[in-house]
Amino acid sequence: MGIFIEGRAGHTYKELKLQVYGFLEKAQLENVTVDLSNTLLGLVWYNTTDNKMKIYDGAVRAMVTEDGAATLTNKIFSGGTIAGANFAGNDINLGVASDSNKLVVSTNTKANLDALTRESASIYYATDEDKFYGDNGTSLVPLAEVSSTTVTKTTTATLLTSGENNVVVDATIADFTVTLPTAVGNNGLAYKVTKSTLANLVTVDANGSEEIGGYLTVVLSDINDCIIFVSDGSDWVILSDDRSHSVKYTDTSGQSISHNTLTKVSFDTVKWDKRSLFSTDTTTVDANGKYTLKTRFLFESSSAWEDAESSRLFVYVNNSEVDYLNRQEVQATGSLSLQIDGSCDLDLLEGDTVDVRIVHNADSAISLSTVANANAFSLTKIN
């Protein structure tokens, strides 16, 4: 089959407005009959019978030689590219040189491209930004480049540029933040951010009050956590979220636990909660699966404890007890502290709520420790 492409000769510019007329069967190409009027001057087609590119110069059908030169009087082909007409919309060079088959778009600085009189659906390349843009009929918008194989690696706080679309972050040394450029005016700009290490946290921070999937920031906490998002011109829309479902909180508030009263424990410090699953004392899971829960608590030293008194630790799902984790008993009377911890696996459904509760029988209220990390709760989806 053959492809007809319309051009217009008589000008010196090296671009050609291309228009695909359609496909012809082999027999039609051998005996092609079309109205070769001036509107088809510069008509180009490929003949599958002799594997040759041919062109019409207004008088004859001539073969285009393999090195890009044309056997035509008016030299429609020049310098390995098709020379086209001097009219609005000179958008594309079609490279036919023997050493390079390519499609070349108009290039300039972004400021100069913005100032051009352009055609809708045309493509340009901003040389100062190393970036492709498309005209949406109103303005230039960047073409998404998530598929780019170019990888940007960073180990410290970074302000991303429009060319750093595939980012791998290494947080081995410490927590740090990756900051995005503004989403405004960058419709179609996309990023893929992947955490390559287990240690520490990486926070992706949107510009100012802009949001990523409804949040000002998103957190990557586990190894191979990955998120892909794209600008809609005002905020960032999440296209893919491959972050693990995990929360960890600690508490230093010194919560008071009353005698013989089953008490839901609250937490005041977030270690990580990438999906905002936790609120004060309850985690609401957002995906079906098996989860591992771990928790620990340390009571402040108190003289209220007496020999054989104890504390017990429970797990509740949807406000119903599902597991009795532990019981710790004091072995003497006097000013004592008591630690209790436990873990379990839970089969949970999206929307289930999880919390932990403590009870003791020390005859009076005893507070939990205010030491950092002494009291902790984590819930992690394992499959």
C-alpha atoms as a printed R data frame, in Angstrom:
    type eleno elety resid chain resno       x       y       z
1   ATOM     1    CA   MET     A     1   0.000   0.000   0.000
2   ATOM     2    CA   GLY     A     2   1.066   3.627  -0.389
3   ATOM     3    CA   ILE     A     3   0.705   6.820   1.631
4   ATOM     4    CA   PHE     A     4  -0.137  10.117  -0.067
5   ATOM     5    CA   ILE     A     5   1.294  13.259   1.559
6   ATOM     6    CA   GLU     A     6   0.415  16.734   0.288
7   ATOM     7    CA   GLY     A     7   2.952  19.554   0.080
8   ATOM     8    CA   ARG     A     8   3.305  22.846  -1.728
9   ATOM     9    CA   ALA     A     9   6.471  23.951  -3.532
10  ATOM    10    CA   GLY     A    10   7.756  27.359  -4.553
11  ATOM    11    CA   HIS     A    11   9.191  28.462  -1.233
12  ATOM    12    CA   THR     A    12  12.557  28.197   0.453
13  ATOM    13    CA   TYR     A    13  11.594  27.030   3.976
14  ATOM    14    CA   LYS     A    14  12.703  23.559   5.041
15  ATOM    15    CA   GLU     A    15   9.455  22.527   6.685
16  ATOM    16    CA   LEU     A    16   6.485  20.838   5.099
17  ATOM    17    CA   LYS     A    17   2.870  20.747   6.197
18  ATOM    18    CA   LEU     A    18   2.000  17.044   5.946
19  ATOM    19    CA   GLN     A    19  -1.461  15.704   5.295
20  ATOM    20    CA   VAL     A    20  -2.138  11.973   5.044
21  ATOM    21    CA   TYR     A    21  -4.647  11.227   2.275
22  ATOM    22    CA   GLY     A    22  -4.979   7.537   2.993
23  ATOM    23    CA   PHE     A    23  -3.770   4.140   1.821
24  ATOM    24    CA   LEU     A    24  -3.907   2.629  -1.660
25  ATOM    25    CA   GLU     A    25  -3.605  -0.999  -2.615
26  ATOM    26    CA   LYS     A    26  -0.608  -2.090  -4.669
27  ATOM    27    CA   ALA     A    27  -2.562  -2.328  -7.926
28  ATOM    28    CA   GLN     A    28  -3.945   1.175  -7.435
29  ATOM    29    CA   LEU     A    29  -0.458   2.552  -6.948
30  ATOM    30    CA   GLU     A    30   0.772   0.991 -10.177
31  ATOM    31    CA   ASN     A    31  -2.009   2.702 -12.105
32  ATOM    32    CA   VAL     A    32  -2.676   5.681  -9.862
33  ATOM    33    CA   THR     A    33  -5.076   8.221 -11.367
34  ATOM    34    CA   VAL     A    34  -5.528  11.378  -9.356
35  ATOM    35    CA   ASP     A    35  -6.159  14.983 -10.287
36  ATOM    36    CA   LEU     A    36  -2.574  16.269 -10.343
37  ATOM    37    CA   SER     A    37  -3.556  19.918 -10.187
38  ATOM    38    CA   ASN     A    38  -1.582  22.631  -8.440
39  ATOM    39    CA   THR     A    39  -3.226  21.640  -5.146
40  ATOM    40    CA   LEU     A    40  -1.213  18.399  -5.299
41  ATOM    41    CA   LEU     A    41   2.101  19.969  -6.231
42  ATOM    42    CA   GLY     A    42   4.711  18.207  -4.108
43  ATOM    43    CA   LEU     A    43   2.579  15.052  -3.674
44  ATOM    44    CA   VAL     A    44   4.706  12.267  -2.165
45  ATOM    45    CA   TRP     A    45   3.945   8.546  -2.103
46  ATOM    46    CA   TYR     A    46   5.686   5.251  -1.485
47  ATOM    47    CA   ASN     A    47   5.424   2.472  -4.083
48  ATOM    48    CA   THR     A    48   5.656  -0.961  -2.503
49  ATOM    49    CA   THR     A    49   6.242  -2.582  -5.905
50  ATOM    50    CA   ASP     A    50   9.695  -1.079  -6.413
51  ATOM    51    CA   ASN     A    51  10.211   0.139  -2.813
52  ATOM    52    CA   LYS     A    52  10.756   3.713  -3.964
53  ATOM    53    CA   MET     A    53   9.561   7.056  -2.672
54  ATOM    54    CA   LYS     A    54   8.119   9.198  -5.493
55  ATOM    55    CA   ILE     A    55   7.091  12.839  -5.764
56  ATOM    56    CA   TYR     A    56   5.096  15.018  -8.195
57  ATOM    57    CA   ASP     A    57   6.636  18.366  -9.195
58  ATOM    58    CA   GLY     A    58   3.689  19.614 -11.236
59  ATOM    59    CA   ALA     A    59   4.818  17.967 -14.446
60  ATOM    60    CA   VAL     A    60   6.199  14.481 -13.853
61  ATOM    61    CA   ARG     A    61   6.275  11.725 -11.286
62  ATOM    62    CA   ALA     A    62   9.914  11.407 -10.237
63  ATOM    63    CA   MET     A    63  11.716   8.950  -8.014
64  ATOM    64    CA   VAL     A    64  13.337  10.247  -4.839
65  ATOM    65    CA   THR     A    65  16.848   8.801  -4.596
66  ATOM    66    CA   GLU     A    66  17.977   6.948  -1.470
67  ATOM    67    CA   ASP     A    67  20.318   9.713  -0.345
68  ATOM    68    CA   GLY     A    68  17.454  12.198  -0.113
69  ATOM    69    CA   ALA     A    69  18.097  14.089  -3.364
70  ATOM    70    CA   ALA     A    70  15.225  14.314  -5.836
71  ATOM    71    CA   THR     A    71  15.435  13.897  -9.605
72  ATOM    72    CA   LEU     A    72  13.348  17.040  -9.988
73  ATOM    73    CA   THR     A    73  13.986  20.389 -11.601
74  ATOM    74    CA   ASN     A    74  12.651  22.395  -8.670
75  ATOM    75    CA   LYS     A    75  14.508  20.367  -6.005
76  ATOM    76    CA   ILE     A    76  11.614  19.638  -3.652
77  ATOM    77    CA   PHE     A    77  14.095  17.616  -1.588
78  ATOM    78    CA   SER     A    78  17.145  19.435  -0.265
79  ATOM    79    CA   GLY     A    79  19.773  18.560   2.257
80  ATOM    80    CA   GLY     A    80  18.107  15.344   3.350
81  ATOM    81    CA   THR     A    81  14.784  16.954   4.354
82  ATOM    82    CA   ILE     A    82  11.622  17.867   2.499
83  ATOM    83    CA   ALA     A    83  11.451  21.570   1.749
84  ATOM    84    CA   GLY     A    84   7.930  22.877   2.236
85  ATOM    85    CA   ALA     A    85   5.853  26.003   1.842
86  ATOM    86    CA   ASN     A    86   6.160  29.413   3.459
87  ATOM    87    CA   PHE     A    87   2.818  29.537   5.211
88  ATOM    88    CA   ALA     A    88   1.518  29.420   8.783
89  ATOM    89    CA   GLY     A    89   1.958  25.946  10.217
90  ATOM    90    CA   ASN     A    90   5.383  24.959   8.887
91  ATOM    91    CA   ASP     A    91   5.645  22.324  11.584
92  ATOM    92    CA   ILE     A    92   7.491  19.235  10.493
93  ATOM    93    CA   ASN     A    93  10.732  18.213   8.779
94  ATOM    94    CA   LEU     A    94  10.718  14.666   7.450
95  ATOM    95    CA   GLY     A    95  14.271  13.389   7.485
96  ATOM    96    CA   VAL     A    96  15.031  10.968   4.648
97  ATOM    97    CA   ALA     A    97  18.852  10.996   4.788
98  ATOM    98    CA   SER     A    98  20.367   7.579   4.538
99  ATOM    99    CA   ASP     A    99  22.024   7.845   7.944
100 ATOM   100    CA   SER     A   100  19.004   9.118   9.885
101 ATOM   101    CA   ASN     A   101  15.281   8.500   9.536
102 ATOM   102    CA   LYS     A   102  13.558  10.915  11.871
103 ATOM   103    CA   LEU     A   103  10.798  13.423  12.450
104 ATOM   104    CA   VAL     A   104  12.106  16.861  13.400
105 ATOM   105    CA   VAL     A   105   9.865  19.440  15.065
106 ATOM   106    CA   SER     A   106  10.338  23.181  15.358
107 ATOM   107    CA   THR     A   107  12.724  24.227  18.133
108 ATOM   108    CA   ASN     A   108  13.315  27.449  20.050
109 ATOM   109    CA   THR     A   109  13.427  28.756  23.584
110 ATOM   110    CA   LYS     A   110  10.197  28.451  25.548
111 ATOM   111    CA   ALA     A   111   9.703  32.232  25.558
112 ATOM   112    CA   ASN     A   112  10.083  32.421  21.788
113 ATOM   113    CA   LEU     A   113   7.750  29.461  21.274
114 ATOM   114    CA   ASP     A   114   5.130  31.191  23.420
115 ATOM   115    CA   ALA     A   115   5.387  34.247  21.177
116 ATOM   116    CA   LEU     A   116   4.868  32.310  17.944
117 ATOM   117    CA   THR     A   117   1.627  32.229  15.980
118 ATOM   118    CA   ARG     A   118   1.014  28.493  16.252
119 ATOM   119    CA   GLU     A   119  -1.489  25.928  15.035
120 ATOM   120    CA   SER     A   120  -3.544  23.746  17.357
121 ATOM   121    CA   ALA     A   121  -2.204  20.186  17.878
122 ATOM   122    CA   SER     A   122   1.290  21.185  16.736
123 ATOM   123    CA   ILE     A   123   4.383  19.997  18.618
124 ATOM   124    CA   TYR     A   124   7.448  22.031  19.581
125 ATOM   125    CA   TYR     A   125  10.690  21.545  21.488
126 ATOM   126    CA   ALA     A   126  11.912  24.094  24.046
127 ATOM   127    CA   THR     A   127  15.706  24.064  23.826
128 ATOM   128    CA   ASP     A   128  16.234  25.892  27.120
129 ATOM   129    CA   GLU     A   129  14.060  23.423  29.066
130 ATOM   130    CA   ASP     A   130  14.977  20.212  27.217
131 ATOM   131    CA   LYS     A   131  11.268  19.521  26.905
132 ATOM   132    CA   PHE     A   132   8.534  18.888  24.309
133 ATOM   133    CA   TYR     A   133   5.344  20.978  24.223
134 ATOM   134    CA   GLY     A   134   2.029  20.595  22.398
135 ATOM   135    CA   ASP     A   135  -0.375  23.389  21.424
136 ATOM   136    CA   ASN     A   136  -3.869  22.770  22.847
137 ATOM   137    CA   GLY     A   137  -5.445  25.559  20.818
138 ATOM   138    CA   THR     A   138  -4.853  28.136  23.530
139 ATOM   139    CA   SER     A   139  -1.373  27.668  24.941
140 ATOM   140    CA   LEU     A   140   1.616  25.328  25.019
141 ATOM   141    CA   VAL     A   141   1.376  22.438  27.483
142 ATOM   142    CA   PRO     A   142   4.242  20.048  28.323
143 ATOM   143    CA   LEU     A   143   4.006  16.498  27.068
144 ATOM   144    CA   ALA     A   144   4.041  13.891  29.864
145 ATOM   145    CA   GLU     A   145   7.416  12.170  30.106
146 ATOM   146    CA   VAL     A   146   6.861   9.467  32.720
147 ATOM   147    CA   SER     A   147   7.880   6.831  30.165
148 ATOM   148    CA   SER     A   148  11.340   8.392  29.942
149 ATOM   149    CA   THR     A   149  14.151   5.979  30.749
150 ATOM   150    CA   THR     A   150  16.261   8.814  32.153
151 ATOM   151    CA   VAL     A   151  16.506   8.392  35.937
152 ATOM   152    CA   THR     A   152  17.327  11.151  38.405
153 ATOM   153    CA   LYS     A   153  18.820   9.885  41.688
154 ATOM   154    CA   THR     A   154  18.958  11.951  44.850
155 ATOM   155    CA   THR     A   155  19.965  11.458  48.483
156 ATOM   156    CA   THR     A   156  19.103  14.930  49.793
157 ATOM   157    CA   ALA     A   157  16.303  17.492  49.758
158 ATOM   158    CA   THR     A   158  15.553  18.340  46.128
159 ATOM   159    CA   LEU     A   159  13.437  20.820  44.150
160 ATOM   160    CA   LEU     A   160  12.458  18.928  41.003
161 ATOM   161    CA   THR     A   161  12.622  20.493  37.553
162 ATOM   162    CA   SER     A   162  10.351  19.757  34.618
163 ATOM   163    CA   GLY     A   163  12.992  17.469  33.112
164 ATOM   164    CA   GLU     A   164  13.415  15.243  36.192
165 ATOM   165    CA   ASN     A   165  10.386  13.029  35.632
166 ATOM   166    CA   ASN     A   166  11.644   9.634  36.812
167 ATOM   167    CA   VAL     A   167  13.101  10.145  40.295
168 ATOM   168    CA   VAL     A   168  14.687   7.521  42.567
169 ATOM   169    CA   VAL     A   169  15.257   8.661  46.158
170 ATOM   170    CA   ASP     A   170  17.741   7.140  48.614
171 ATOM   171    CA   ALA     A   171  16.990   8.001  52.256
172 ATOM   172    CA   THR     A   172  19.713   5.854  53.829
173 ATOM   173    CA   ILE     A   173  21.234   8.801  55.692
174 ATOM   174    CA   ALA     A   174  18.134  10.698  56.891
175 ATOM   175    CA   ASP     A   175  14.564  11.788  56.206
176 ATOM   176    CA   PHE     A   176  14.252  14.452  53.506
177 ATOM   177    CA   THR     A   177  11.748  16.208  51.246
178 ATOM   178    CA   VAL     A   178  11.332  16.253  47.464
179 ATOM   179    CA   THR     A   179   9.543  19.449  46.413
180 ATOM   180    CA   LEU     A   180   7.522  19.778  43.213
181 ATOM   181    CA   PRO     A   181   7.374  22.762  40.890
182 ATOM   182    CA   THR     A   182   4.012  24.495  40.602
183 ATOM   183    CA   ALA     A   183   1.258  22.556  38.865
184 ATOM   184    CA   VAL     A   184  -0.148  25.811  37.496
185 ATOM   185    CA   GLY     A   185   0.795  26.260  33.849
186 ATOM   186    CA   ASN     A   186   2.282  22.745  33.723
187 ATOM   187    CA   ASN     A   187  -0.778  20.791  32.583
188 ATOM   188    CA   GLY     A   188   0.387  17.306  31.576
189 ATOM   189    CA   LEU     A   189   3.704  17.419  33.444
190 ATOM   190    CA   ALA     A   190   4.140  14.052  35.157
191 ATOM   191    CA   TYR     A   191   6.460  12.552  37.755
192 ATOM   192    CA   LYS     A   192   7.297   9.080  39.018
193 ATOM   193    CA   VAL     A   193   8.970   9.024  42.455
194 ATOM   194    CA   THR     A   194  10.362   5.763  43.883
195 ATOM   195    CA   LYS     A   195  12.005   5.183  47.295
196 ATOM   196    CA   SER     A   196  14.900   2.763  46.876
197 ATOM   197    CA   THR     A   197  15.780   2.182  50.538
198 ATOM   198    CA   LEU     A   198  14.079   0.865  53.664
199 ATOM   199    CA   ALA     A   199  15.453   3.403  56.130
200 ATOM   200    CA   ASN     A   200  13.838   6.757  56.947
201 ATOM   201    CA   LEU     A   201  11.063   8.687  55.193
202 ATOM   202    CA   VAL     A   202  10.801  10.670  51.981
203 ATOM   203    CA   THR     A   203   8.121  13.367  51.779
204 ATOM   204    CA   VAL     A   204   6.881  14.623  48.406
205 ATOM   205    CA   ASP     A   205   5.696  18.204  48.902
206 ATOM   206    CA   ALA     A   206   3.466  20.085  46.457
207 ATOM   207    CA   ASN     A   207   4.075  23.766  45.781
208 ATOM   208    CA   GLY     A   208   2.377  26.069  48.316
209 ATOM   209    CA   SER     A   209  -1.269  25.143  48.825
210 ATOM   210    CA   GLU     A   210  -1.368  22.830  45.807
211 ATOM   211    CA   GLU     A   211  -2.313  19.215  46.500
212 ATOM   212    CA   ILE     A   212  -1.252  15.725  45.456
213 ATOM   213    CA   GLY     A   213  -4.352  13.559  45.294
214 ATOM   214    CA   GLY     A   214  -6.063  15.815  47.833
215 ATOM   215    CA   TYR     A   215  -3.092  16.132  50.228
216 ATOM   216    CA   LEU     A   216  -0.401  18.778  50.617
217 ATOM   217    CA   THR     A   217   2.229  16.044  50.931
218 ATOM   218    CA   VAL     A   218   2.583  12.313  50.411
219 ATOM   219    CA   VAL     A   219   5.094  10.133  52.266
220 ATOM   220    CA   LEU     A   220   7.171   7.205  50.999
221 ATOM   221    CA   SER     A   221   8.195   5.077  53.980
222 ATOM   222    CA   ASP     A   222   9.009   1.583  52.736
223 ATOM   223    CA   ILE     A   223  11.496   0.260  50.215
224 ATOM   224    CA   ASN     A   224  10.142   0.364  46.630
225 ATOM   225    CA   ASP     A   225   7.272   2.670  47.565
226 ATOM   226    CA   CYS     A   226   6.320   4.370  44.305
227 ATOM   227    CA   ILE     A   227   3.823   7.026  43.205
228 ATOM   228    CA   ILE     A   228   3.055   8.509  39.762
229 ATOM   229    CA   PHE     A   229   1.142  11.769  39.403
230 ATOM   230    CA   VAL     A   230   0.409  14.388  36.735
231 ATOM   231    CA   SER     A   231  -0.488  18.068  36.770
232 ATOM   232    CA   ASP     A   232  -4.023  19.049  35.753
233 ATOM   233    CA   GLY     A   233  -2.994  22.692  35.586
234 ATOM   234    CA   SER     A   234  -3.847  23.495  39.200
235 ATOM   235    CA   ASP     A   235  -3.022  20.428  41.329
236 ATOM   236    CA   TRP     A   236  -1.464  16.970  40.992
237 ATOM   237    CA   VAL     A   237  -3.625  13.950  40.119
238 ATOM   238    CA   ILE     A   238  -2.383  10.528  41.279
239 ATOM   239    CA   LEU     A   239  -2.219   8.060  38.360
240 ATOM   240    CA   SER     A   240  -0.671   5.159  40.276
241 ATOM   241    CA   ASP     A   241  -0.051   4.674  43.997
242 ATOM   242    CA   ASP     A   242   2.162   1.717  44.849
243 ATOM   243    CA   ARG     A   243   2.947   2.699  48.425
244 ATOM   244    CA   SER     A   244   2.561   0.078  51.159
245 ATOM   245    CA   HIS     A   245  -0.391   0.403  53.548
246 ATOM   246    CA   SER     A   246   1.313   1.170  56.835
247 ATOM   247    CA   VAL     A   247   1.010   3.438  59.869
248 ATOM   248    CA   LYS     A   248   3.173   3.972  62.932
249 ATOM   249    CA   TYR     A   249   2.423   6.320  65.822
250 ATOM   250    CA   THR     A   250   3.934   6.982  69.230
251 ATOM   251    CA   ASP     A   251   2.695   8.855  72.293
252 ATOM   252    CA   THR     A   252   4.344  11.056  74.904
253 ATOM   253    CA   SER     A   253   1.205  12.676  76.328
254 ATOM   254    CA   GLY     A   254   1.174  10.606  79.515
255 ATOM   255    CA   GLN     A   255  -2.389   9.353  79.033
256 ATOM   256    CA   SER     A   256  -4.044   8.338  82.292
257 ATOM   257    CA   ILE     A   257  -5.419   4.772  82.442
258 ATOM   258    CA   SER     A   258  -8.132   4.398  85.090
259 ATOM   259    CA   HIS     A   259  -8.431   1.432  87.470
260 ATOM   260    CA   ASN     A   260 -10.501  -1.455  86.065
261 ATOM   261    CA   THR     A   261 -11.572   0.610  83.060
262 ATOM   262    CA   LEU     A   262 -10.869  -0.710  79.557
263 ATOM   263    CA   THR     A   263  -9.309   2.355  77.893
264 ATOM   264    CA   LYS     A   264  -8.705   3.028  74.203
265 ATOM   265    CA   VAL     A   265  -5.135   4.324  73.842
266 ATOM   266    CA   SER     A   266  -4.499   7.488  71.832
267 ATOM   267    CA   PHE     A   267  -1.276   8.614  70.122
268 ATOM   268    CA   ASP     A   268   0.075  12.098  69.474
269 ATOM   269    CA   THR     A   269   3.119  11.662  67.194
270 ATOM   270    CA   VAL     A   270   3.101  10.303  63.633
271 ATOM   271    CA   LYS     A   271   6.124   8.311  62.468
272 ATOM   272    CA   TRP     A   272   4.514   7.531  59.154
273 ATOM   273    CA   ASP     A   273   1.007   7.385  57.795
274 ATOM   274    CA   LYS     A   274   1.312   7.757  54.033
275 ATOM   275    CA   ARG     A   275  -2.378   7.224  53.372
276 ATOM   276    CA   SER     A   276  -3.736   9.195  56.347
277 ATOM   277    CA   LEU     A   277  -5.315   6.065  57.823
278 ATOM   278    CA   PHE     A   278  -4.964   6.992  61.507
279 ATOM   279    CA   SER     A   279  -6.939   9.453  63.598
280 ATOM   280    CA   THR     A   280  -6.169   9.962  67.335
281 ATOM   281    CA   ASP     A   281  -6.785   6.401  68.507
282 ATOM   282    CA   THR     A   282  -8.205   4.500  65.510
283 ATOM   283    CA   THR     A   283  -6.841   3.245  62.174
284 ATOM   284    CA   THR     A   284  -9.233   2.803  59.246
285 ATOM   285    CA   VAL     A   285  -7.754   0.463  56.635
286 ATOM   286    CA   ASP     A   286  -8.257   1.264  52.948
287 ATOM   287    CA   ALA     A   287  -7.592  -2.140  51.349
288 ATOM   288    CA   ASN     A   288  -8.542  -5.777  51.925
289 ATOM   289    CA   GLY     A   289  -5.711  -8.035  53.101
290 ATOM   290    CA   LYS     A   290  -3.634  -9.464  55.919
291 ATOM   291    CA   TYR     A   291  -2.066  -6.964  58.311
292 ATOM   292    CA   THR     A   292   0.495  -7.214  61.114
293 ATOM   293    CA   LEU     A   293  -0.180  -5.165  64.256
294 ATOM   294    CA   LYS     A   294   2.542  -4.369  66.803
295 ATOM   295    CA   THR     A   295   2.151  -2.289  69.939
296 ATOM   296    CA   ARG     A   296   3.866  -1.569  73.273
297 ATOM   297    CA   PHE     A   297   3.239   0.569  76.357
298 ATOM   298    CA   LEU     A   298   5.172   1.569  79.448
299 ATOM   299    CA   PHE     A   299   3.424   2.685  82.627
300 ATOM   300    CA   GLU     A   300   5.063   5.425  84.688
301 ATOM   301    CA   SER     A   301   6.592   4.313  87.949
302 ATOM   302    CA   SER     A   302   3.828   4.281  90.562
303 ATOM   303    CA   SER     A   303   3.410   3.171  94.148
304 ATOM   304    CA   ALA     A   304  -0.157   2.143  93.295
305 ATOM   305    CA   TRP     A   305   1.072  -1.234  92.095
306 ATOM   306    CA   GLU     A   306   0.826  -4.137  94.531
307 ATOM   307    CA   ASP     A   307   2.041  -7.689  94.230
308 ATOM   308    CA   ALA     A   308   0.059  -9.808  91.707
309 ATOM   309    CA   GLU     A   309  -1.736  -6.823  90.181
310 ATOM   310    CA   SER     A   310  -1.618  -6.723  86.378
311 ATOM   311    CA   SER     A   311  -2.353  -5.012  83.104
312 ATOM   312    CA   ARG     A   312  -3.901  -6.575  79.993
313 ATOM   313    CA   LEU     A   313  -3.757  -5.537  76.326
314 ATOM   314    CA   PHE     A   314  -6.493  -6.089  73.713
315 ATOM   315    CA   VAL     A   315  -7.048  -5.474  69.971
316 ATOM   316    CA   TYR     A   316 -10.437  -4.295  68.731
317 ATOM   317    CA   VAL     A   317 -11.744  -4.337  65.148
318 ATOM   318    CA   ASN     A   318 -14.918  -2.403  64.407
319 ATOM   319    CA   ASN     A   319 -15.311  -1.879  68.191
320 ATOM   320    CA   SER     A   320 -15.318  -5.612  68.908
321 ATOM   321    CA   GLU     A   321 -12.539  -7.520  70.687
322 ATOM   322    CA   VAL     A   322 -10.643  -9.787  68.269
323 ATOM   323    CA   ASP     A   323  -7.423 -10.559  70.166
324 ATOM   324    CA   TYR     A   324  -6.103 -10.644  73.734
325 ATOM   325    CA   LEU     A   325  -2.437  -9.789  73.228
326 ATOM   326    CA   ASN     A   326  -0.801  -9.933  76.610
327 ATOM   327    CA   ARG     A   327  -1.024  -9.853  80.390
328 ATOM   328    CA   GLN     A   328   1.772  -8.507  82.585
329 ATOM   329    CA   GLU     A   329   1.791  -8.905  86.366
330 ATOM   330    CA   VAL     A   330   3.876  -7.102  88.961
331 ATOM   331    CA   GLN     A   331   5.836  -9.309  91.324
332 ATOM   332    CA   ALA     A   332   6.232  -6.919  94.260
333 ATOM   333    CA   THR     A   333   4.703  -3.967  96.063
334 ATOM   334    CA   GLY     A   334   6.097  -0.444  95.831
335 ATOM   335    CA   SER     A   335   7.074   2.183  93.309
336 ATOM   336    CA   LEU     A   336   7.188   0.141  90.116
337 ATOM   337    CA   SER     A   337   6.819   0.581  86.382
338 ATOM   338    CA   LEU     A   338   5.248  -1.990  84.104
339 ATOM   339    CA   GLN     A   339   5.724  -2.615  80.369
340 ATOM   340    CA   ILE     A   340   3.296  -4.514  78.196
341 ATOM   341    CA   ASP     A   341   3.534  -5.303  74.486
342 ATOM   342    CA   GLY     A   342   2.183  -7.663  71.855
343 ATOM   343    CA   SER     A   343   1.602  -8.384  68.173
344 ATOM   344    CA   CYS     A   344  -0.831 -10.259  65.979
345 ATOM   345    CA   ASP     A   345  -1.935 -10.757  62.360
346 ATOM   346    CA   LEU     A   346  -5.368  -9.580  61.262
347 ATOM   347    CA   ASP     A   347  -7.488 -10.316  58.199
348 ATOM   348    CA   LEU     A   348  -9.110  -6.971  57.448
349 ATOM   349    CA   LEU     A   349 -11.492  -5.506  54.898
350 ATOM   350    CA   GLU     A   350 -11.477  -2.021  53.433
351 ATOM   351    CA   GLY     A   351 -13.200   0.295  55.930
352 ATOM   352    CA   ASP     A   352 -12.451  -1.820  59.018
353 ATOM   353    CA   THR     A   353 -11.360   0.155  62.098
354 ATOM   354    CA   VAL     A   354  -8.585  -1.013  64.421
355 ATOM   355    CA   ASP     A   355  -7.584   0.167  67.909
356 ATOM   356    CA   VAL     A   356  -5.805  -1.114  71.027
357 ATOM   357    CA   ARG     A   357  -7.107  -0.958  74.605
358 ATOM   358    CA   ILE     A   358  -5.564  -1.389  78.070
359 ATOM   359    CA   VAL     A   359  -6.981  -2.255  81.449
360 ATOM   360    CA   HIS     A   360  -5.280  -2.663  84.854
361 ATOM   361    CA   ASN     A   361  -6.342  -3.338  88.438
362 ATOM   362    CA   ALA     A   362  -3.875  -1.194  90.423
363 ATOM   363    CA   ASP     A   363  -6.673   0.403  92.512
364 ATOM   364    CA   SER     A   364  -6.030   3.907  91.131
365 ATOM   365    CA   ALA     A   365  -5.275   5.605  87.828
366 ATOM   366    CA   ILE     A   366  -1.751   5.217  86.427
367 ATOM   367    CA   SER     A   367  -0.326   7.249  83.556
368 ATOM   368    CA   LEU     A   368   1.597   5.962  80.576
369 ATOM   369    CA   SER     A   369   5.198   7.063  80.232
370 ATOM   370    CA   THR     A   370   6.137  10.346  78.544
371 ATOM   371    CA   VAL     A   371   9.482   8.941  77.334
372 ATOM   372    CA   ALA     A   372   9.862   9.204  73.563
373 ATOM   373    CA   ASN     A   373   9.015   5.968  71.708
374 ATOM   374    CA   ALA     A   374   8.056   4.131  74.899
375 ATOM   375    CA   ASN     A   375   4.468   3.827  73.661
376 ATOM   376    CA   ALA     A   376   3.977   2.834  70.031
377 ATOM   377    CA   PHE     A   377   1.475   1.370  67.583
378 ATOM   378    CA   SER     A   378   2.019   0.127  64.025
379 ATOM   379    CA   LEU     A   379  -0.193  -1.585  61.472
380 ATOM   380    CA   THR     A   380   1.263  -2.846  58.175
381 ATOM   381    CA   LYS     A   381  -0.381  -4.636  55.244
382 ATOM   382    CA   ILE     A   382   1.686  -7.731  54.414
383 ATOM   383    CA   ASN     A   383  -0.383  -9.179  51.516
